[in-house]
């Protein structure tokens, strides 16, 4: 009886395994066929959403008021006439003309298309011609998108300010033969440079604690720690400011933060500087 039950159980397991193997083979073959012959991607192409008259700004998302749209259109036309660079702006929410704008504006290697779409995490996207990368690198566009298109900036300044600030930065850089970084120093970034300057000053001041009798400042140890506090002050404290703005006030503030932190750290008591009381005999 047990032997008969074992034989039936074994036969049932074998049939189940065979069915599973056939199903797995069919699934793999289906996946391979779909990968080899993928469904053709259909790009959006809706020319009916385009205006009948030529314009440099298509504000389908209504992110700009009428005055801003008219002024931006004039500004982009003057900039193209003066420099030869073609800047265009498209805003959208639910509907988009898609690839139809390429033929409408005749975009080429010297063209920059700013697309403002509120459906994503970042408001801004850029379609950049190959000729633009000689002056503005890919890192520039990433920084520009993260600075003016992030949700916090859009919430505080508005969608219109995000678009106008981005266009102003692009025009400024193209008119000056390119930029390595986005011009201007946001408050949040300056605060970060100030923090690194203060940290560098604290390390410099603490490293200068006297370690020998009669020593006022341990310059040797301060110089040994130069790679650390120098990097915090120069590379992270002053470098980002100088590369983004010609304003001296942020630099003065960062240097003052460095000096103040160094003084505070120097005055902090250390075991070797603690006064010793004479023993009572």
Buried (B, 14 or more C-beta within 10 A) or exposed (E): EEEEEEEEEEEEEEEEEEEEEEEEEEEEEEEEEEEEEEEEEEEEBEEEBBEEEEBBBBBBBEBBEEEBBEBBBEBBBEBBEEEEBBBBBBBBEEEBBBEBBBEBBEBEEBBBBBBBBBEEEBBBBBBBBEEBBEBBBEEBBEBBBEBBBBEEBBEEEEBBBBBBBBBBBBBEBBEEEBBEBBBBBEEEBBEBBBBBBBBBBBBBBBBBBBEEEEBEEBEEBBEEBEEBBBBBBBEBBBBBBBEBBEEEEBBEBBBBBBBBBBEBBBEEEEEEEEEEEEEEE
